[in-house]
Amino acid sequence: MDNKYICSFINSKAIRKHLMHIGYQFTTQQIAYLIWQCKRLTLEERHKEWETLIKTTDDCLFTSKAFTGNHSFHKLIADYIELEKKLVLKYEESEPGTFYEDEYWEFDEWRRGAFYDHFRKCNCRDRAIENGFKFRINKYYLDNPEYNNSRLTVYYNTEGEMMEIDLGGPHICDNLSDYEKSLLNEFFFDMWFDFPVPFQKGDIVCDCFNRKPFVLSDIDPWREHEKTNRRPDYLSYKTDADMNATGYSFDNNTLSLHWDWTAYYYMNLDYFRYPYHDRFSGGERFLVAYSKYMKNQLDIDDLLRIYQIIVAEGIAAINYKKLDCYLDSPTKEILELTKYERPNNN
């Protein structure tokens, strides 16, 4: 696999471009991990990419908290593929005491559909595909006392293709071996990688999927590089959950700056491209000033003045909405209140 092809598995456009530019050389384990976290690959495509990886790369030894000792990495990947296929068959299998429910993603929330006795009867699929919705189908075991509140969930993209499968609730994994449970719950989640990123402290970035802006203050690999006198196994405890970033966002409801501690997956970070591509919402404009402050391009006194201006505008807009129904247009013009009809987002 060449560098450009491997980088195509990275969700972030900025990180993808950066790693291609520096000619970053990926290990077999890094490639497998990137395939696992790639949001554009369907379940079937992910399996094919892993199978290609096994055929085209040298095997290596793998060890983690769950897989102590030395294990063939190729075998672990192959077994993971077979396990996911096994779970798909279980999802599709008609079992006594089970039923299916479909849901579709609209207006940033899951909207419930109806109940069915087989997943192929779920009519949410046609509506979701027609309207470009993502959807999911849950297989419940509520009528089975041994599987109370357990479920199998399959997520689909807007084309109706299977993206991932998820298990939840007590006893749902009882028929799996301890080895299979470790593969499912710990294999990829126990991985941690230090991929180079193009970002600097103070950059305005966002998650590449929801594009909510924040000012970057820290990334987990940066913290590790600052530490000295580390033992060779110092990073052995790090997991996928530690591949995070920290920053400051602006809450338009409370008109305040908010510190989001380790709230973002750093491999999904992208530049927030304002003003031509992305747009700030209300008080989020303050992030521009805070970015300059973090980069030592603005002193604290001016930062506080800008904050007071933006907060005052926000309060004025809130109060204007409360007064709006009692004022006629000429009065609003005389009082110069019409500028608060739409908060400035530029």
C-alpha positions in Angstrom: 0.0 0.0 0.0 1.4 3.4 -1.0 1.4 6.5 1.2 -1.5 8.2 -0.6 -3.7 5.2 -0.5 -3.1 4.7 3.2 -3.8 8.3 3.9 -7.2 8.0 2.3 -8.4 6.1 5.4 -7.8 9.2 7.5 -11.0 11.2 8.3 -9.3 14.6 8.6 -8.5 16.3 5.4 -5.8 18.4 7.1 -4.0 15.5 8.7 -4.3 13.4 5.6 -2.7 16.2 3.5 0.0 16.7 6.1 1.0 13.0 6.3 1.1 12.8 2.6 3.3 15.9 2.4 5.9 14.7 4.8 5.9 11.2 3.3 5.0 9.5 6.6 5.8 5.8 6.8 3.1 3.7 8.4 3.5 0.5 10.3 1.2 -2.5 9.6 -0.6 -1.9 12.9 -1.1 1.8 12.1 -2.7 0.9 8.8 -5.0 -1.6 10.4 -6.0 0.9 13.0 -6.7 3.6 10.4 -8.9 1.2 8.4 -10.8 0.4 11.6 -11.5 4.1 12.4 -12.3 5.2 8.9 -15.8 6.6 8.7 -16.3 6.3 4.9 -15.7 2.5 4.7 -18.6 0.1 4.8 -18.3 -3.1 6.9 -17.6 -5.1 3.8 -15.1 -2.6 2.4 -13.3 -2.6 5.8 -13.0 -6.4 5.7 -11.6 -6.3 2.2 -9.0 -3.7 3.1 -7.8 -5.8 6.1 -7.6 -8.9 3.9 -5.5 -6.9 1.4 -3.3 -5.8 4.3 -2.7 -9.4 5.4 -1.7 -10.4 1.9 0.6 -7.4 1.1 2.4 -6.8 4.4 4.8 -8.7 6.6 3.3 -10.1 9.8 4.4 -8.7 13.1 4.0 -9.5 16.8 1.3 -7.8 18.8 0.9 -7.4 22.5 -1.4 -5.4 24.7 -3.1 -5.5 28.1 -5.7 -7.9 26.7 -3.3 -9.9 24.5 -0.3 -10.5 26.7 2.7 -12.2 25.2 3.4 -12.2 21.5 0.5 -12.8 19.0 0.5 -12.9 15.2 -1.0 -9.5 14.2 -2.3 -11.0 10.9 -4.1 -13.7 12.8 -5.8 -11.3 15.1 -7.0 -9.2 12.2 -8.3 -12.3 10.4 -10.1 -13.5 13.5 -11.6 -10.0 14.0 -13.1 -10.2 10.5 -14.6 -13.6 11.1 -16.0 -12.4 14.4 -17.8 -9.4 12.8 -19.2 -11.7 10.1 -20.5 -14.0 12.9 -22.2 -11.1 14.6 -23.9 -10.1 11.3 -25.3 -13.6 10.9 -26.6 -13.5 14.4 -28.2 -10.1 13.7 -29.9 -11.5 10.6 -31.0 -14.7 12.2 -34.6 -15.0 13.3 -34.6 -16.0 16.9 -37.6 -16.6 19.3 -38.3 -13.8 21.7 -36.7 -11.1 19.5 -37.9 -8.2 17.4 -36.4 -5.4 15.3 -36.8 -1.6 15.5 -35.6 0.9 12.9 -34.5 4.5 13.5 -33.3 7.2 11.2 -31.0 10.2 11.8 -32.7 13.6 11.2 -32.2 17.0 12.7 -29.2 15.8 14.7 -31.1 13.1 16.5 -32.3 9.5 16.2 -36.0 9.3 15.3 -37.8 6.1 16.1 -39.6 4.1 13.5 -41.7 0.9 14.1 -41.3 -2.7 15.3 -40.9 -5.7 13.1 -40.4 -9.5 13.4 -37.5 -9.4 10.8 -34.9 -6.9 9.8 -35.8 -7.1 6.1 -39.3 -5.8 6.8 -38.1 -2.5 8.3 -39.5 0.2 6.0 -37.2 2.9 7.4 -34.6 1.8 4.9 -36.6 3.0 1.8 -37.5 6.4 3.5 -33.9 6.9 4.7 -32.4 6.1 1.3 -34.9 8.3 -0.5 -34.2 11.3 1.8 -30.5 10.8 2.3 -30.8 9.8 6.0 -28.5 7.5 7.9 -30.4 4.8 9.8 -29.9 2.0 12.2 -31.8 -1.2 13.0 -31.9 -2.6 16.6 -32.5 -6.3 17.3 -33.9 -6.6 20.8 -34.1 -9.5 23.2 -36.6 -8.0 25.6 -38.9 -11.1 25.6 -36.0 -13.4 26.5 -35.4 -13.2 30.4 -31.8 -14.2 29.9 -31.1 -11.3 27.5 -33.2 -8.6 29.2 -32.5 -5.2 27.6 -29.9 -6.6 25.3 -29.6 -5.6 21.7 -27.6 -5.9 18.5 -27.5 -2.7 16.5 -26.4 -2.3 12.8 -25.7 1.2 11.4 -26.3 1.9 7.7 -25.2 4.8 5.5 -27.5 6.9 3.3 -27.1 4.2 0.6 -28.4 1.5 2.8 -25.0 -0.1 3.2 -24.0 -1.7 6.5 -21.3 0.4 8.2 -20.8 -1.2 11.7 -22.3 -3.5 14.2 -22.6 -2.8 17.9 -23.6 -4.9 21.0 -25.2 -3.7 24.2 -26.8 -5.0 27.3 -26.3 -7.9 29.7 -25.5 -11.5 28.4 -25.4 -10.4 24.8 -21.8 -11.7 24.6 -22.4 -14.9 26.6 -22.1 -17.1 23.6 -18.7 -15.6 22.7 -15.4 -17.0 23.9 -13.1 -14.9 26.2 -10.8 -14.6 23.2 -13.7 -13.2 21.0 -14.8 -10.8 23.8 -11.2 -9.5 24.0 -11.1 -9.0 20.2 -14.4 -7.2 20.1 -14.0 -5.0 23.2 -10.3 -4.4 23.5 -8.2 -5.2 20.4 -8.4 -1.9 18.5 -9.5 0.1 21.6 -6.2 -0.7 23.3 -4.2 0.9 20.5 -2.5 4.3 20.8 -0.5 6.1 18.1 1.4 9.3 17.8 0.6 10.5 14.3 2.1 13.9 13.3 -0.4 16.6 12.9 -0.1 20.1 11.2 -1.8 22.0 14.0 -0.3 24.5 16.5 -1.5 25.7 19.9 -4.0 28.4 19.3 -5.3 27.2 15.9 -9.0 27.3 15.4 -10.0 23.8 14.6 -13.1 21.5 14.6 -14.2 17.9 14.4 -14.3 17.2 10.7 -17.8 15.8 11.0 -19.7 18.4 13.2 -17.5 21.4 12.4 -18.1 23.1 15.7 -15.1 25.4 16.2 -12.7 25.5 19.2 -9.3 26.9 19.9 -6.8 24.1 20.3 -4.8 24.2 23.5 -3.4 20.6 23.8 -3.1 17.3 22.0 -2.3 14.1 23.9 0.9 13.3 22.0 2.2 16.8 22.7 1.9 16.1 26.5 3.8 12.8 26.1 6.6 14.5 24.2 7.0 17.0 27.0 7.7 14.3 29.6 11.2 13.1 30.1 13.0 10.1 31.7 10.2 7.7 30.6 10.5 4.0 30.9 10.5 2.1 27.6 7.0 0.8 28.5 5.7 4.2 29.6 3.1 4.4 26.9 1.9 0.8 27.2 -1.1 1.9 29.3 -2.3 4.4 26.6 -5.4 3.5 24.6 -7.5 4.8 21.7 -9.5 6.8 24.3 -6.3 8.8 25.0 -5.9 10.0 21.4 -7.6 13.2 22.3 -7.3 17.0 22.1 -8.3 19.8 24.4 -9.5 23.3 23.6 -11.8 26.2 24.2 -15.2 26.6 22.7 -17.8 29.3 23.1 -21.2 28.6 24.6 -23.9 30.8 23.0 -26.4 30.0 25.6 -24.3 31.1 28.6 -22.2 33.6 26.6 -19.1 32.1 28.0 -15.8 30.5 27.0 -15.8 26.8 27.8 -12.8 24.6 28.4 -13.4 21.2 26.8 -10.9 18.8 28.5 -9.9 15.9 26.3 -13.3 16.2 24.4 -12.1 15.6 20.9 -10.6 12.7 19.0 -7.4 14.3 17.6 -7.3 12.3 14.3 -10.7 13.9 13.3 -9.5 17.4 13.7 -9.6 19.8 10.8 -9.0 23.5 10.3 -12.1 25.7 10.8 -12.0 27.6 7.5 -13.6 31.0 8.2 -15.0 33.1 6.7 -15.2 31.5 3.2 -16.1 27.9 4.1 -17.2 27.7 7.8 -19.2 30.3 9.7 -19.2 31.3 13.4 -22.5 31.2 15.3 -23.1 34.3 17.4 -20.5 34.7 20.1 -18.2 32.1 18.6 -16.5 35.1 16.9 -14.7 35.5 20.2 -12.6 32.5 19.3 -10.8 34.5 16.8 -9.6 36.9 19.5 -8.8 34.0 21.9 -6.8 32.3 19.2 -4.7 35.5 18.8 -4.3 35.7 22.6 -3.0 32.1 22.8 -0.5 32.9 20.0 0.7 36.0 21.9 -0.7 38.3 19.2 -3.2 40.0 21.6 -2.8 41.1 25.2 -5.2 40.2 28.0 -6.6 43.7 28.3 -7.7 43.8 24.7 -9.0 40.3 24.9 -11.2 41.2 27.9 -12.5 44.3 26.0 -13.5 42.2 23.0 -15.1 39.7 25.3 -17.2 42.4 26.9 -18.3 43.7 23.5 -19.4 40.3 22.2 -21.2 39.4 25.5 -22.9 42.8 25.5 -24.1 42.1 21.9 -25.4 38.7 22.9 -27.3 40.1 25.9 -28.7 42.9 23.7 -30.0 40.3 21.2 -31.6 38.3 24.0 -33.3 41.3 25.4 -34.4 42.5 22.0 -36.3 39.2 21.5 -38.2 39.9 24.7 -39.1 43.4 23.6 -39.9 42.7 20.0 -43.6 41.9 20.4 -44.3 45.2 22.1 -42.6 47.6 19.7 -43.7 48.9 16.3 -41.2 49.3 13.5 -40.9 53.2 13.7 -40.1 53.0 17.4 -37.4 50.3 16.8 -35.9 52.5 14.1 -35.7 55.5 16.4 -34.2 53.5 19.2 -31.7 51.9 16.7 -32.7 48.4 17.9 -33.1 46.8 14.5 -29.4 45.9 14.4 -30.2 43.2 17.0 -32.8 41.4 14.9 -30.0 39.1 13.7 -26.9 38.5 15.8 -23.8 39.3 13.9 -22.2 36.0 12.8 -19.4 37.4 10.8 
